[in-house]
Amino acid sequence: MDFRERARSAAKNVSGIIQSAPSDELEQQVAAVIERAMIDAVLEYGQRSVKAAVNCCSADKDLAHKIAEEIRRSNTALIANLSSLR
């Protein structure tokens, strides 16, 4: 399940909790807000992972940089995939 599907599912769950049937447009807007929040969280935690890799491997800077670069590449691929969903 991708971010968009998860966001739509969450929007439907919110509608059920508040016992309201919003318009399709409003439900899409809520799903977009949820999707953006998920993407932002993934990117933030990716950056934290890079920092952790650099900090934990400070004795071996080359390894730390390799790990950090791999995390950055993964994040770039994720962003490209998510951007193509829009």
Gaussian input, Z-matrix of N, CA and C with variables (Angstrom, degrees):
# hf/3-21g

backbone

0 1
 N
 C     1     B1
 C     2     B2     1     A1
 N     3     B3     2     A2     1     D1
 C     4     B4     3     A3     2     D2
 C     5     B5     4     A4     3     D3
 N     6     B6     5     A5     4     D4
 C     7     B7     6     A6     5     D5
 C     8     B8     7     A7     6     D6
 N     9     B9     8     A8     7     D7
 C    10    B10     9     A9     8     D8
 C    11    B11    10    A10     9     D9
 N    12    B12    11    A11    10    D10
 C    13    B13    12    A12    11    D11
 C    14    B14    13    A13    12    D12
 N    15    B15    14    A14    13    D13
 C    16    B16    15    A15    14    D14
 C    17    B17    16    A16    15    D15
 N    18    B18    17    A17    16    D16
 C    19    B19    18    A18    17    D17
 C    20    B20    19    A19    18    D18
 N    21    B21    20    A20    19    D19
 C    22    B22    21    A21    20    D20
 C    23    B23    22    A22    21    D21
 N    24    B24    23    A23    22    D22
 C    25    B25    24    A24    23    D23
 C    26    B26    25    A25    24    D24
 N    27    B27    26    A26    25    D25
 C    28    B28    27    A27    26    D26
 C    29    B29    28    A28    27    D27
 N    30    B30    29    A29    28    D28
 C    31    B31    30    A30    29    D29
 C    32    B32    31    A31    30    D30
 N    33    B33    32    A32    31    D31
 C    34    B34    33    A33    32    D32
 C    35    B35    34    A34    33    D33
 N    36    B36    35    A35    34    D34
 C    37    B37    36    A36    35    D35
 C    38    B38    37    A37    36    D36
 N    39    B39    38    A38    37    D37
 C    40    B40    39    A39    38    D38
 C    41    B41    40    A40    39    D39
 N    42    B42    41    A41    40    D40
 C    43    B43    42    A42    41    D41
 C    44    B44    43    A43    42    D42
 N    45    B45    44    A44    43    D43
 C    46    B46    45    A45    44    D44
 C    47    B47    46    A46    45    D45
 N    48    B48    47    A47    46    D46
 C    49    B49    48    A48    47    D47
 C    50    B50    49    A49    48    D48
 N    51    B51    50    A50    49    D49
 C    52    B52    51    A51    50    D50
 C    53    B53    52    A52    51    D51
 N    54    B54    53    A53    52    D52
 C    55    B55    54    A54    53    D53
 C    56    B56    55    A55    54    D54
 N    57    B57    56    A56    55    D55
 C    58    B58    57    A57    56    D56
 C    59    B59    58    A58    57    D57
 N    60    B60    59    A59    58    D58
 C    61    B61    60    A60    59    D59
 C    62    B62    61    A61    60    D60
 N    63    B63    62    A62    61    D61
 C    64    B64    63    A63    62    D62
 C    65    B65    64    A64    63    D63
 N    66    B66    65    A65    64    D64
 C    67    B67    66    A66    65    D65
 C    68    B68    67    A67    66    D66
 N    69    B69    68    A68    67    D67
 C    70    B70    69    A69    68    D68
 C    71    B71    70    A70    69    D69
 N    72    B72    71    A71    70    D70
 C    73    B73    72    A72    71    D71
 C    74    B74    73    A73    72    D72
 N    75    B75    74    A74    73    D73
 C    76    B76    75    A75    74    D74
 C    77    B77    76    A76    75    D75
 N    78    B78    77    A77    76    D76
 C    79    B79    78    A78    77    D77
 C    80    B80    79    A79    78    D78
 N    81    B81    80    A80    79    D79
 C    82    B82    81    A81    80    D80
 C    83    B83    82    A82    81    D81
 N    84    B84    83    A83    82    D82
 C    85    B85    84    A84    83    D83
 C    86    B86    85    A85    84    D84
 N    87    B87    86    A86    85    D85
 C    88    B88    87    A87    86    D86
 C    89    B89    88    A88    87    D87
 N    90    B90    89    A89    88    D88
 C    91    B91    90    A90    89    D89
 C    92    B92    91    A91    90    D90
 N    93    B93    92    A92    91    D91
 C    94    B94    93    A93    92    D92
 C    95    B95    94    A94    93    D93
 N    96    B96    95    A95    94    D94
 C    97    B97    96    A96    95    D95
 C    98    B98    97    A97    96    D96
 N    99    B99    98    A98    97    D97
 C   100   B100    99    A99    98    D98
 C   101   B101   100   A100    99    D99
 N   102   B102   101   A101   100   D100
 C   103   B103   102   A102   101   D101
 C   104   B104   103   A103   102   D102
 N   105   B105   104   A104   103   D103
 C   106   B106   105   A105   104   D104
 C   107   B107   106   A106   105   D105
 N   108   B108   107   A107   106   D106
 C   109   B109   108   A108   107   D107
 C   110   B110   109   A109   108   D108
 N   111   B111   110   A110   109   D109
 C   112   B112   111   A111   110   D110
 C   113   B113   112   A112   111   D111
 N   114   B114   113   A113   112   D112
 C   115   B115   114   A114   113   D113
 C   116   B116   115   A115   114   D114
 N   117   B117   116   A116   115   D115
 C   118   B118   117   A117   116   D116
 C   119   B119   118   A118   117   D117
 N   120   B120   119   A119   118   D118
 C   121   B121   120   A120   119   D119
 C   122   B122   121   A121   120   D120
 N   123   B123   122   A122   121   D121
 C   124   B124   123   A123   122   D122
 C   125   B125   124   A124   123   D123
 N   126   B126   125   A125   124   D124
 C   127   B127   126   A126   125   D125
 C   128   B128   127   A127   126   D126
 N   129   B129   128   A128   127   D127
 C   130   B130   129   A129   128   D128
 C   131   B131   130   A130   129   D129
 N   132   B132   131   A131   130   D130
 C   133   B133   132   A132   131   D131
 C   134   B134   133   A133   132   D132
 N   135   B135   134   A134   133   D133
 C   136   B136   135   A135   134   D134
 C   137   B137   136   A136   135   D135
 N   138   B138   137   A137   136   D136
 C   139   B139   138   A138   137   D137
 C   140   B140   139   A139   138   D138
 N   141   B141   140   A140   139   D139
 C   142   B142   141   A141   140   D140
 C   143   B143   142   A142   141   D141
 N   144   B144   143   A143   142   D142
 C   145   B145   144   A144   143   D143
 C   146   B146   145   A145   144   D144
 N   147   B147   146   A146   145   D145
 C   148   B148   147   A147   146   D146
 C   149   B149   148   A148   147   D147
 N   150   B150   149   A149   148   D148
 C   151   B151   150   A150   149   D149
 C   152   B152   151   A151   150   D150
 N   153   B153   152   A152   151   D151
 C   154   B154   153   A153   152   D152
 C   155   B155   154   A154   153   D153
 N   156   B156   155   A155   154   D154
 C   157   B157   156   A156   155   D155
 C   158   B158   157   A157   156   D156
 N   159   B159   158   A158   157   D157
 C   160   B160   159   A159   158   D158
 C   161   B161   160   A160   159   D159
 N   162   B162   161   A161   160   D160
 C   163   B163   162   A162   161   D161
 C   164   B164   163   A163   162   D162
 N   165   B165   164   A164   163   D163
 C   166   B166   165   A165   164   D164
 C   167   B167   166   A166   165   D165
 N   168   B168   167   A167   166   D166
 C   169   B169   168   A168   167   D167
 C   170   B170   169   A169   168   D168
 N   171   B171   170   A170   169   D169
 C   172   B172   171   A171   170   D170
 C   173   B173   172   A172   171   D171
 N   174   B174   173   A173   172   D172
 C   175   B175   174   A174   173   D173
 C   176   B176   175   A175   174   D174
 N   177   B177   176   A176   175   D175
 C   178   B178   177   A177   176   D176
 C   179   B179   178   A178   177   D177
 N   180   B180   179   A179   178   D178
 C   181   B181   180   A180   179   D179
 C   182   B182   181   A181   180   D180
 N   183   B183   182   A182   181   D181
 C   184   B184   183   A183   182   D182
 C   185   B185   184   A184   183   D183
 N   186   B186   185   A185   184   D184
 C   187   B187   186   A186   185   D185
 C   188   B188   187   A187   186   D186
 N   189   B189   188   A188   187   D187
 C   190   B190   189   A189   188   D188
 C   191   B191   190   A190   189   D189
 N   192   B192   191   A191   190   D190
 C   193   B193   192   A192   191   D191
 C   194   B194   193   A193   192   D192
 N   195   B195   194   A194   193   D193
 C   196   B196   195   A195   194   D194
 C   197   B197   196   A196   195   D195
 N   198   B198   197   A197   196   D196
 C   199   B199   198   A198   197   D197
 C   200   B200   199   A199   198   D198
 N   201   B201   200   A200   199   D199
 C   202   B202   201   A201   200   D200
 C   203   B203   202   A202   201   D201
 N   204   B204   203   A203   202   D202
 C   205   B205   204   A204   203   D203
 C   206   B206   205   A205   204   D204
 N   207   B207   206   A206   205   D205
 C   208   B208   207   A207   206   D206
 C   209   B209   208   A208   207   D207
 N   210   B210   209   A209   208   D208
 C   211   B211   210   A210   209   D209
 C   212   B212   211   A211   210   D210
 N   213   B213   212   A212   211   D211
 C   214   B214   213   A213   212   D212
 C   215   B215   214   A214   213   D213
 N   216   B216   215   A215   214   D214
 C   217   B217   216   A216   215   D215
 C   218   B218   217   A217   216   D216
 N   219   B219   218   A218   217   D217
 C   220   B220   219   A219   218   D218
 C   221   B221   220   A220   219   D219
 N   222   B222   221   A221   220   D220
 C   223   B223   222   A222   221   D221
 C   224   B224   223   A223   222   D222
 N   225   B225   224   A224   223   D223
 C   226   B226   225   A225   224   D224
 C   227   B227   226   A226   225   D225
 N   228   B228   227   A227   226   D226
 C   229   B229   228   A228   227   D227
 C   230   B230   229   A229   228   D228
 N   231   B231   230   A230   229   D229
 C   232   B232   231   A231   230   D230
 C   233   B233   232   A232   231   D231
 N   234   B234   233   A233   232   D232
 C   235   B235   234   A234   233   D233
 C   236   B236   235   A235   234   D234
 N   237   B237   236   A236   235   D235
 C   238   B238   237   A237   236   D236
 C   239   B239   238   A238   237   D237
 N   240   B240   239   A239   238   D238
 C   241   B241   240   A240   239   D239
 C   242   B242   241   A241   240   D240
 N   243   B243   242   A242   241   D241
 C   244   B244   243   A243   242   D242
 C   245   B245   244   A244   243   D243
 N   246   B246   245   A245   244   D244
 C   247   B247   246   A246   245   D245
 C   248   B248   247   A247   246   D246
 N   249   B249   248   A248   247   D247
 C   250   B250   249   A249   248   D248
 C   251   B251   250   A250   249   D249
 N   252   B252   251   A251   250   D250
 C   253   B253   252   A252   251   D251
 C   254   B254   253   A253   252   D252
 N   255   B255   254   A254   253   D253
 C   256   B256   255   A255   254   D254
 C   257   B257   256   A256   255   D255

   B1=1.4564
   B2=1.5308
   B3=1.3354
   B4=1.4526
   B5=1.5348
   B6=1.3256
   B7=1.4617
   B8=1.5263
   B9=1.3247
   B10=1.4722
   B11=1.5249
   B12=1.3263
   B13=1.4705
   B14=1.5200
   B15=1.3317
   B16=1.4665
   B17=1.5244
   B18=1.3200
   B19=1.4569
   B20=1.5258
   B21=1.3226
   B22=1.4728
   B23=1.5243
   B24=1.3250
   B25=1.4661
   B26=1.5241
   B27=1.3284
   B28=1.4664
   B29=1.5227
   B30=1.3310
   B31=1.4675
   B32=1.5295
   B33=1.3335
   B34=1.4681
   B35=1.5327
   B36=1.3345
   B37=1.4583
   B38=1.5244
   B39=1.3115
   B40=1.4691
   B41=1.5260
   B42=1.3191
   B43=1.4696
   B44=1.5288
   B45=1.3306
   B46=1.4652
   B47=1.5142
   B48=1.3285
   B49=1.4634
   B50=1.5256
   B51=1.3252
   B52=1.4654
   B53=1.5295
   B54=1.3016
   B55=1.4616
   B56=1.5227
   B57=1.3278
   B58=1.4522
   B59=1.5138
   B60=1.3051
   B61=1.4657
   B62=1.5270
   B63=1.3321
   B64=1.4602
   B65=1.5274
   B66=1.3139
   B67=1.4663
   B68=1.5246
   B69=1.3070
   B70=1.4677
   B71=1.5237
   B72=1.3328
   B73=1.4618
   B74=1.5313
   B75=1.3229
   B76=1.4690
   B77=1.5266
   B78=1.3181
   B79=1.4588
   B80=1.5281
   B81=1.3232
   B82=1.4615
   B83=1.5207
   B84=1.3269
   B85=1.4605
   B86=1.5231
   B87=1.3302
   B88=1.4633
   B89=1.5238
   B90=1.3246
   B91=1.4652
   B92=1.5262
   B93=1.3350
   B94=1.4706
   B95=1.5221
   B96=1.3279
   B97=1.4673
   B98=1.5281
   B99=1.3136
   B100=1.4662
   B101=1.5284
   B102=1.3291
   B103=1.4667
   B104=1.5262
   B105=1.3240
   B106=1.4694
   B107=1.5295
   B108=1.3406
   B109=1.4621
   B110=1.5249
   B111=1.3290
   B112=1.4620
   B113=1.5214
   B114=1.3187
   B115=1.4627
   B116=1.5233
   B117=1.3314
   B118=1.4666
   B119=1.5284
   B120=1.3363
   B121=1.4721
   B122=1.5311
   B123=1.3240
   B124=1.4672
   B125=1.5235
   B126=1.3212
   B127=1.4661
   B128=1.5297
   B129=1.3295
   B130=1.4689
   B131=1.5278
   B132=1.3126
   B133=1.4632
   B134=1.5228
   B135=1.3247
   B136=1.4604
   B137=1.5178
   B138=1.3257
   B139=1.4597
   B140=1.5286
   B141=1.3138
   B142=1.4659
   B143=1.5259
   B144=1.3199
   B145=1.4673
   B146=1.5167
   B147=1.3254
   B148=1.4601
   B149=1.5229
   B150=1.3254
   B151=1.4672
   B152=1.5280
   B153=1.3275
   B154=1.4607
   B155=1.5196
   B156=1.3271
   B157=1.4708
   B158=1.5214
   B159=1.3141
   B160=1.4598
   B161=1.5315
   B162=1.3274
   B163=1.4641
   B164=1.5275
   B165=1.3102
   B166=1.4637
   B167=1.5175
   B168=1.2982
   B169=1.4585
   B170=1.5217
   B171=1.3168
   B172=1.4627
   B173=1.5299
   B174=1.3281
   B175=1.4645
   B176=1.5313
   B177=1.2966
   B178=1.4644
   B179=1.5212
   B180=1.3157
   B181=1.4650
   B182=1.5282
   B183=1.3324
   B184=1.4516
   B185=1.5265
   B186=1.3309
   B187=1.4614
   B188=1.5218
   B189=1.3197
   B190=1.4617
   B191=1.5215
   B192=1.3145
   B193=1.4606
   B194=1.5230
   B195=1.3351
   B196=1.4658
   B197=1.5257
   B198=1.3329
   B199=1.4694
   B200=1.5202
   B201=1.3299
   B202=1.4610
   B203=1.5282
   B204=1.3172
   B205=1.4667
   B206=1.5225
   B207=1.3144
   B208=1.4669
   B209=1.5337
   B210=1.3183
   B211=1.4692
   B212=1.5277
   B213=1.3205
   B214=1.4733
   B215=1.5278
   B216=1.3385
   B217=1.4645
   B218=1.5278
   B219=1.3125
   B220=1.4693
   B221=1.5189
   B222=1.3263
   B223=1.4680
   B224=1.5166
   B225=1.3167
   B226=1.4667
   B227=1.5269
   B228=1.3204
   B229=1.4719
   B230=1.5177
   B231=1.3337
   B232=1.4623
   B233=1.5243
   B234=1.3253
   B235=1.4670
   B236=1.5291
   B237=1.3142
   B238=1.4701
   B239=1.5243
   B240=1.3150
   B241=1.4663
   B242=1.5156
   B243=1.3317
   B244=1.4519
   B245=1.5267
   B246=1.3128
   B247=1.4721
   B248=1.5244
   B249=1.3081
   B250=1.4582
   B251=1.5307
   B252=1.3343
   B253=1.4560
   B254=1.5275
   B255=1.3078
   B256=1.4624
   B257=1.4822
   A1=107.97
   A2=116.99
   A3=120.05
   A4=111.13
   A5=115.46
   A6=120.50
   A7=112.21
   A8=115.87
   A9=118.97
   A10=110.92
   A11=117.23
   A12=120.39
   A13=111.00
   A14=116.55
   A15=120.19
   A16=110.85
   A17=116.79
   A18=120.75
   A19=110.60
   A20=117.05
   A21=120.04
   A22=110.83
   A23=116.26
   A24=120.46
   A25=110.39
   A26=116.89
   A27=120.88
   A28=110.56
   A29=117.44
   A30=120.75
   A31=110.72
   A32=116.79
   A33=120.02
   A34=110.93
   A35=116.41
   A36=120.47
   A37=111.04
   A38=116.89
   A39=120.68
   A40=109.70
   A41=117.03
   A42=120.85
   A43=110.58
   A44=115.27
   A45=119.15
   A46=112.65
   A47=116.66
   A48=120.73
   A49=110.81
   A50=116.82
   A51=118.78
   A52=111.31
   A53=116.34
   A54=123.63
   A55=111.46
   A56=113.01
   A57=120.16
   A58=108.60
   A59=115.42
   A60=120.25
   A61=107.83
   A62=117.13
   A63=119.48
   A64=111.12
   A65=115.26
   A66=119.64
   A67=109.09
   A68=115.50
   A69=119.81
   A70=110.68
   A71=116.05
   A72=120.38
   A73=110.68
   A74=117.13
   A75=120.52
   A76=110.43
   A77=117.42
   A78=120.46
   A79=110.78
   A80=117.92
   A81=121.77
   A82=111.32
   A83=116.86
   A84=120.63
   A85=111.15
   A86=116.44
   A87=120.91
   A88=109.98
   A89=117.00
   A90=121.25
   A91=110.53
   A92=117.29
   A93=120.76
   A94=111.01
   A95=117.19
   A96=121.05
   A97=110.21
   A98=116.58
   A99=121.10
   A100=110.02
   A101=116.93
   A102=121.20
   A103=110.67
   A104=117.23
   A105=121.08
   A106=110.41
   A107=116.87
   A108=120.47
   A109=110.87
   A110=117.23
   A111=120.48
   A112=110.91
   A113=117.02
   A114=120.95
   A115=110.28
   A116=116.23
   A117=120.13
   A118=111.32
   A119=116.24
   A120=120.09
   A121=110.73
   A122=116.93
   A123=120.24
   A124=110.24
   A125=116.66
   A126=120.09
   A127=111.40
   A128=116.29
   A129=120.01
   A130=110.95
   A131=116.55
   A132=119.16
   A133=111.62
   A134=117.14
   A135=119.89
   A136=111.07
   A137=116.02
   A138=120.29
   A139=110.84
   A140=116.61
   A141=119.89
   A142=110.57
   A143=116.46
   A144=120.55
   A145=111.06
   A146=116.15
   A147=120.36
   A148=109.86
   A149=116.78
   A150=120.95
   A151=110.88
   A152=116.63
   A153=120.28
   A154=110.86
   A155=116.67
   A156=120.30
   A157=110.54
   A158=116.03
   A159=119.85
   A160=110.28
   A161=117.35
   A162=120.90
   A163=112.91
   A164=117.65
   A165=119.68
   A166=112.23
   A167=117.07
   A168=120.70
   A169=111.49
   A170=117.33
   A171=119.68
   A172=112.15
   A173=117.42
   A174=119.99
   A175=110.90
   A176=116.70
   A177=121.56
   A178=108.41
   A179=115.95
   A180=121.74
   A181=112.15
   A182=117.39
   A183=119.84
   A184=110.82
   A185=117.31
   A186=121.36
   A187=110.39
   A188=116.63
   A189=120.35
   A190=110.78
   A191=117.29
   A192=120.73
   A193=111.20
   A194=117.74
   A195=120.70
   A196=110.51
   A197=116.31
   A198=120.32
   A199=110.21
   A200=116.25
   A201=120.83
   A202=110.93
   A203=117.32
   A204=120.80
   A205=110.88
   A206=117.63
   A207=120.77
   A208=110.16
   A209=117.47
   A210=121.01
   A211=109.71
   A212=117.08
   A213=120.44
   A214=111.17
   A215=116.94
   A216=120.08
   A217=110.88
   A218=116.48
   A219=120.21
   A220=110.69
   A221=116.62
   A222=120.22
   A223=111.44
   A224=117.62
   A225=121.50
   A226=110.29
   A227=116.26
   A228=120.01
   A229=110.83
   A230=117.09
   A231=121.80
   A232=110.60
   A233=116.25
   A234=120.34
   A235=110.43
   A236=116.88
   A237=120.34
   A238=110.60
   A239=116.78
   A240=119.86
   A241=111.61
   A242=117.13
   A243=120.46
   A244=110.83
   A245=116.55
   A246=120.20
   A247=110.98
   A248=117.38
   A249=120.53
   A250=111.26
   A251=117.95
   A252=121.15
   A253=112.42
   A254=116.76
   A255=120.33
   A256=112.40
   D1=127.46
   D2=-179.28
   D3=-88.13
   D4=178.07
   D5=-177.24
   D6=-59.74
   D7=-42.07
   D8=-177.62
   D9=-62.92
   D10=-44.13
   D11=178.83
   D12=-64.11
   D13=-41.08
   D14=178.29
   D15=-64.13
   D16=-39.90
   D17=179.75
   D18=-65.72
   D19=-42.43
   D20=178.20
   D21=-63.39
   D22=-41.83
   D23=178.01
   D24=-61.99
   D25=-42.90
   D26=179.19
   D27=-64.15
   D28=-40.61
   D29=178.90
   D30=-62.43
   D31=-40.99
   D32=177.39
   D33=-65.04
   D34=-38.97
   D35=178.00
   D36=-64.09
   D37=-39.94
   D38=177.70
   D39=-63.11
   D40=-42.44
   D41=178.17
   D42=-59.60
   D43=-41.19
   D44=178.72
   D45=-66.32
   D46=-37.68
   D47=-179.77
   D48=-66.43
   D49=-42.83
   D50=-178.61
   D51=-86.26
   D52=2.52
   D53=177.06
   D54=51.89
   D55=52.15
   D56=-179.22
   D57=-138.12
   D58=147.58
   D59=177.40
   D60=-111.76
   D61=91.30
   D62=-179.18
   D63=-71.78
   D64=163.67
   D65=176.45
   D66=-65.21
   D67=162.24
   D68=178.88
   D69=-59.66
   D70=-39.24
   D71=-179.35
   D72=-63.98
   D73=-44.37
   D74=179.42
   D75=-65.32
   D76=-40.50
   D77=178.95
   D78=-64.25
   D79=-37.44
   D80=176.55
   D81=-65.85
   D82=-38.13
   D83=178.20
   D84=-65.82
   D85=-42.33
   D86=177.66
   D87=-63.50
   D88=-43.04
   D89=178.70
   D90=-62.04
   D91=-38.65
   D92=179.39
   D93=-65.29
   D94=-39.42
   D95=177.92
   D96=-64.64
   D97=-43.47
   D98=179.24
   D99=-64.72
   D100=-43.47
   D101=179.40
   D102=-60.54
   D103=-44.77
   D104=179.86
   D105=-62.33
   D106=-39.84
   D107=178.92
   D108=-63.89
   D109=-39.73
   D110=178.48
   D111=-66.21
   D112=-43.21
   D113=179.59
   D114=-62.49
   D115=-45.41
   D116=179.05
   D117=-59.99
   D118=-39.93
   D119=179.55
   D120=-65.03
   D121=-43.02
   D122=179.67
   D123=-62.20
   D124=-43.99
   D125=-179.93
   D126=-64.90
   D127=-41.16
   D128=179.07
   D129=-63.06
   D130=-45.22
   D131=-179.89
   D132=-69.73
   D133=-28.64
   D134=173.99
   D135=-63.26
   D136=-43.37
   D137=178.12
   D138=-64.95
   D139=-38.30
   D140=176.71
   D141=-62.94
   D142=-37.59
   D143=178.57
   D144=-64.14
   D145=-41.29
   D146=177.92
   D147=-60.64
   D148=-47.46
   D149=-179.76
   D150=-62.08
   D151=-41.06
   D152=179.75
   D153=-64.78
   D154=-40.47
   D155=179.05
   D156=-62.49
   D157=-42.75
   D158=-179.98
   D159=-66.80
   D160=-42.42
   D161=-178.59
   D162=-68.65
   D163=-43.02
   D164=-175.55
   D165=-74.16
   D166=-25.34
   D167=-177.40
   D168=-107.79
   D169=31.05
   D170=-175.01
   D171=-61.34
   D172=-27.87
   D173=178.78
   D174=-69.58
   D175=-29.45
   D176=179.31
   D177=-120.36
   D178=80.05
   D179=-175.11
   D180=-58.66
   D181=-35.68
   D182=-179.31
   D183=-62.44
   D184=-44.42
   D185=178.19
   D186=-64.20
   D187=-42.58
   D188=179.50
   D189=-60.51
   D190=-42.95
   D191=179.99
   D192=-67.27
   D193=-36.73
   D194=177.48
   D195=-64.56
   D196=-43.62
   D197=178.96
   D198=-64.56
   D199=-46.19
   D200=-179.89
   D201=-61.00
   D202=-40.76
   D203=179.66
   D204=-65.84
   D205=-39.85
   D206=178.13
   D207=-63.95
   D208=-40.53
   D209=177.65
   D210=-63.97
   D211=-42.94
   D212=178.57
   D213=-61.70
   D214=-42.39
   D215=178.46
   D216=-62.48
   D217=-41.43
   D218=178.28
   D219=-63.08
   D220=-42.45
   D221=178.01
   D222=-63.68
   D223=-40.45
   D224=178.89
   D225=-62.71
   D226=-42.95
   D227=177.68
   D228=-63.86
   D229=-41.34
   D230=178.25
   D231=-60.99
   D232=-46.45
   D233=-179.80
   D234=-61.76
   D235=-42.44
   D236=179.04
   D237=-62.28
   D238=-43.96
   D239=179.51
   D240=-65.01
   D241=-41.60
   D242=-179.67
   D243=-68.72
   D244=-38.30
   D245=179.36
   D246=-64.53
   D247=-33.82
   D248=-179.39
   D249=-70.66
   D250=-17.32
   D251=179.02
   D252=-75.90
   D253=-20.19
   D254=-175.03
   D255=-72.71

